[in-house]
Amino acid sequence: MSKFQSLPTIEYINHFIKNNQLTFLYISRPNCSVCHGLLPQVEKIMDNFPQIKLGHINADKVMEIAGQFSVFTVPALLLFVNGKEYIREARIVHLNLLEKKMNKIYKHVVDD
């Protein structure tokens, strides 16, 4: 199963996005039961996309995440391609739709 790398600072997050063609951020809070329940399901989906670098952000520790990425609720899931945001899902995440969107973008980027 794909594992998310912890991204502890806003500088590290920006570096992570800038230096990887495909990045996926999972933003959560420790006291969010939805966040904890959703993470393993997202990890399973991400197994289908091995070239995407995975980052996990604790919004309680990296409070700047709200302002920089306009994230005001958790969980928030963001996909970046060459530093540009392509997918944003927050709060209620429909996993089937997320996977379809990811497939479409992934095939386009990886096959080029």
Buried (B, 14 or more C-beta within 10 A) or exposed (E): EBEBEEBEEBEBBEEBBEEBEBBBBBBBBEEBEBBEEBBEEBBEBBEEBEEBBBBBBBBEEBEEBBEEBEBEBBBBBBBBBEEEBBBEBBEEBEEEEBBEBBEEBBEEBEEE
